[in-house]
Amino acid sequence: MAFSNIADYRSAAKRFLPGFAFSYLEGGAEDEITMRRNRLAFERVMLAPRVLVDVTSVNTKVTLADTMAAWPAVVGPTGLNGLYRHEAEETLARSACAAGLPFVLSTASTSLLEDVRKASDGDLWLQLYVQQDRRIAEDMMARAKASGFSTLLLTVDTPVTGQRDHYARTGLTLPLRWTSKLLWDIATHPRWTATVGVHGVPELVNLARSARLGPGIEAQAAALSRQMDMSLNWSDLAWVRRHWPGKLLVKGIQTVADAAMASRHCVDGVVLSNHGGRQLDGALSSLEILADTVSSTPSGFIVLIDGGIRRGSDIAKAVALGGHGVLLGRAPLYGLAASGMSGVSDVLSMLRNELEICLRLLGCPNIASLDASYLAGTRDSRAREVYTGERL
């Protein structure tokens, strides 16, 4: 089957996955206001193309956290990917490496970080949750350091899990409760059962190793959620820095004030993120606070964003507003679920091709020159409305 865009891959993923698995991939918090706003913010930003510019060649290379990337994107951290394909993280890491991009492994991965390193020679980053027993996070940082991971993303927007109504609707629980509804869901998706379900319920093996837990998703899920350290605060960044010598970014920043606060601590940058609309419903999109964040933080401070990236032009818009790059969450997972490694590779290829087309049509052959002057309205009083979404 031919796929023309990310939306096609989403449709294919929905057909392949049982309802509970697709709901976990796609669902947001509560009424999903923020999840929709993430897309709407990109749709509201309009472009201002230049013409009669030589665009024979296009340069999309950037530096992200001291790593050269082929284009300004990172395959971002997502959890429980074993619901979509067996050895999902290895597949994502290989595809990211082939595309010239870093890959971020989640604390909630279903593959060991050591196995992901064996699978890929690319630049690997680790996303870290901090549990009440901080020895778990310390061990995970030590393992990542020993495996050559270059960058740590400390996630700070999950002291508790957001209210996700779709869990109740689909019957998704950890561990899975074998209800008649769930069994029917699986039985009506035989391709998924034959390729994914046959391997059993995926486990949070990465967390389990650092927490010294045995097999069994129930205890692992408890360590991830009910035992999160809700006391984590700004002063604890010094503790993280003592255990992590590489690049350190704070992920889950949702206000300009917090981004500025992070820049005054011992970190290298931030990821503006509302967790894909899966945590606090009603929060702003990352794109809406991007321009003000860049202007409120020092030059050289890394600012990445995630949430709602579905087109190459979305990446161009983020860069034009001052972002160093974007994290890709759901989009690669659509490809993973639909077609495995070929699907992930195709999704990444699509996004890069669309980005190059966008740059040519903008009359901006070098992404290093892309700025707000390529956005409609940035030269007059309408600028703030256009690219911060005040009237959304």
N, C-alpha and C positions, 0 to 999 in steps of 0.2 A: 504494500500500500504506500502511495506517495503522500508525503506530508508537506504542506506549503508554508506552515508557520507554527508557532508555539501553541496556538489554539487548537490546531489539528492534533498535536501530540497530547494535549489535555483531554480531548475527546477520546482518543485511543486508550489513554491511561484509564479513563473512567470505565470504558468497556472491559478492559482486562482485569481490573482490580475488583474484589468484592467490595460491597458498599462500605463496610467498616474501615477498610484500608484506604479507599479513596477519600472517605470523610476525614480520616486522620491527616492525609496529605493536604487536602484542600480547605478544611474547615478553619474558621476563625473563632473569636470569642463573642459570646452573647449574640447581639443582633448583627454582628459583622460590619458595623459602621466603619470602623477604622480600616478593615481589609478592603472595603470598596473605595474608601477615600485614598488609599495608596495608589490605586489605578487612576482615579479621577484627577489626582494632582498632576500626574504625567500628562493626561489628556488635555488639561487646561493650559499647559505650557505650549506656546506657539513659536515657530521658528522663523527666522529672518534670513533667507538665503542670499548669498552674493552670487553674481554671474560673471561670465567672462574671466574666469580664474582657471589657470592650468591645473587640472586635477588628474593628470595622466597617472601619477602615482600618489598613493595615500599612505601616510605613516601613522599607525595606531599604537605604537609602542609607548609604554609608560613604565615608571618605577613605582612599585607598591611595597612599602615597608622594606626598602633596600633590595627588592627583587625585581628584575626586569620581567615585565609581562607583555605578551604579544598585543594585548588590548586591555583597556581599563576595567577588568572584571576579575572576580575571584569566585570559584565554586564554593558557595557558603556552607555553613554547618547545618545539618538537618538530622533529626533523631529517628530511630526505629526504621531505618531505611531497608532493613531486612524484610519488612512487610511488602516491599515492591519487587525486589529481586534478591536472589541468593548472592552473597558476597558483594553487596551493593556498594559499600565504601571503597573497596578495591577497584570496582568498575569506575566509580566517579573520579577517583584519584588518577587512574590511568588516562581517562578521557581528558581531565583537566591538564595533565602533563602534555598530552599530545596537542592540545590547543594552546599551549604556552602560558597556562594560567596556574596560580596557586590553588590548592585545595585545602579546605578547612574541615578537620575531623571533629565531630561533636562528641562531647562527653557521653551522650546517649547513643553512641554508635553501636552497631551490632557486629562490628569487626574490631579486633585488637589493633591498636595503633602500630604495634610492631609488624603485624601482617600487612597493614596498609603501606608501611614503609617498604617492605619487601616487594610489594606489588608495583611501586612507582618510584622512579628516580626524580620526580618533580619536587617543587617547593611545597612543603606541607606545613600547615598551621594547625594549632589545637584550640578548640573552643572549650572553655572551662566553666563548669558550675562549681560552686563551693558548698559543700555539705557541712552540717554541724561539726562533724569530725573532720577537722581541716587536714588531718594526716592523709585523707583520701586525695584531696587536691594536691597536696605536696608530693605524694607518690606519683600522681599522674603527670605533674610537671617534670619530675625527675625522669620518668620513662620517656616522655616526649623529647626532653633534652638529649638523652642517651641515643634516641632514634634519629636525631638530626632534624627535628622540627624547628623551624626558624622563628615563628611568631606565635604569640599567645593572644587569644581573644577572650577576655574575662567578661562573661555575660552577667549583667547586674539588674535585669528587669524581671527576674523570676523568683522573688522571695517566696511566692506561692504560684501555683498554676492558675492561669486565667479561667474564668467560667466558660467552659466549652460545651454548649448545649448539645452539639452533635454527638458527643460521647453517649449521652443517654438515648438519643434517637436511634443510633446504630448498634448499641449494645457493646461498644468498645470498652473493655476493662482490662486491667493488668493484674493478675493473669486473666486470660480469656475465660469467660463462663460459657460453657457449651450449651447454649439455649437452642431451641428449635429454630428460632429466627436466625441465629448465627450459622447453624448447620445448613440451613437452606441457602443463605447468602453464599457460603463456600461451595455448596453443591451446584449452584447455578453459574459458577465461574470455573469450569473444569481446566481451562488453560492455566489459570493462576494456581490451581491446586496441584497440577502436574509439574509446574516449574518452580513454584515458591513454597506452597503449602506442604509439599512432600518432605521438605527439610525441617519441618516442625516449627513451633513458635519461636521467632527470633528473640535472642536474649541480649541484655545490655552487658556484653562480655568485657568491654573496656572498663566500665565502671566497676564491674564485679571484681576484676583483677586488683584494682587499686584499693577497693574496699575489703578485700580478702573475703569475698562472698563466694559461696558455692553455686552450682547450677540452680536455676529456678528464677523465673521472671518476677515473681511476687516480691521477694526480698530485694531484688535489684531495683524494681520500680519504687519501692519504699525509700531506698537510699537516695534515689534521684529526686523524689518530690517531697514526701512528708518530712524528710530530714534535711531539707535545704537550710542553710545558715541565714536566718532572717536578721541577724545582728550585723551583717556585713556593711561596712561604711567606708567613707573616704580614707580614713586613717589606715585601713587594711590594705590599701594599695602598696604601702611600704612593705607589708608582709609578703605580698605576691612578688614584688620586685626582688626581695631577698632570695626567692626560690626560682626566679626566672631571669636569666641573663640576656635573653634575646629581645626582639621587638615586642612591646606590650601595648595592646589596644583595648579600650573599654567599650564593650558592645552593649547596646540597649539604652543609649543616651537619647532622650526625647525632648529636651529643651535646650535652648541656646545657653542658658545659665549653667546647666550641668556640663555642657561641652567646655565652657570657659573654665569651670571649676576643675575639670579633668586636666586641662592644659597647665594648671598650676601644680599638678602632682607629678609623680615620677612615671608618666606614661608617654608613649610616642604618638598616640592619636586615639580617635574614637570611631565607632561605627554607629551612625545615627540609625536607630532601629526601633520599631514597635513590635518586633517578633512576628512580622508578617500578619499583624492584626490578630494574633493569637493570645495576647495578654490583656491589657487594659483597653476595653472597647471605648471609643470616644476620644482616643489620643490623636494628635496630628500625624500626618504622614511625614516621613523623613525628608522628602523633597521640599516640603513647606518651610522647614527650618534650616535648610542647607545653606543658602546664601548668607543669612545672618550668622550662622555658626562659623563659616569661613572668615567672615569679617571680624568676628569676636575672638578668634584664636590666633596664636602666633604663626608667622610664616614658617613653613616646614612642618607644622603640626598636621598629621595625617587625618583626613576626614573622608570616610567611606560611608555609603548609605546602602540600605536594602529595603525591600518591600515593593512589590508590584512591577518589577522589571520584566517586560514581555517582548520588547522590541529593541533593536539596535538603536533606534532613535531615542529611546528612554535613557540609554547609557550616554548618548551625546548630550541630552538635556542636563543630566546630572553633572557631567564634566563642565558644561558651559556655565553652570551655577557655582563652580568652584570645587566640586568634589574631585577627589583623586581617582575614584573608581566606585564600582558597585559590587555588592555580593549577590550572587544568584542563588535563590532558594528553590522555589517550586518548579521553575522552568526546567532545569536539568532532571528533576525527579519525574516530570511528565515523560521525558524521553526515556529515562531508565525503566519506568513501568511499562511503557508501550513497546519498547524494542531493545532493552538491555543496553549494552555498550554502544551499539550502533546508533541507538536513539539519543543517548547522551551526547555523543560526538556530533550527531546531526543538529541537535539543538544548539550546541555551542557554535557550530559552523554557521548556522542560520543567523545567530545574533551578531557574529563578527561580520558576516556579509552585509547584513542590514546596516550595521554601523558604518562600514566603508561606503555603502551607497549613500547613506545620510550625509557623510562628510563631503562626498563629491557634489551632491546636490546643494549642500550649504555653501560650496565654494571655499571649503576649509581643508586643504589637503594634509595638514599636519595637526594632529589632535592636541599638540602642545599649544597651538594658537587658538584653540576653541575657548571662547569666553562668552559673557552675557551679551556682548554686542551681536551675537548670532541668534538672540531670542527677541521675538517681537515685543515692542513696548518698553524695552529697557532704556531707551533714550528720553522718555518723557514721564509724566506723572503717573501713567498707568503701570509702571514697571512693577511696583510692589504687588498690585492686584494680579498681574499676569504670572509672576513666577514665585510668589509665596502663597497664592491661593486664598487671600483674605476673604474673598466672597464665596468660597466653596460652600 
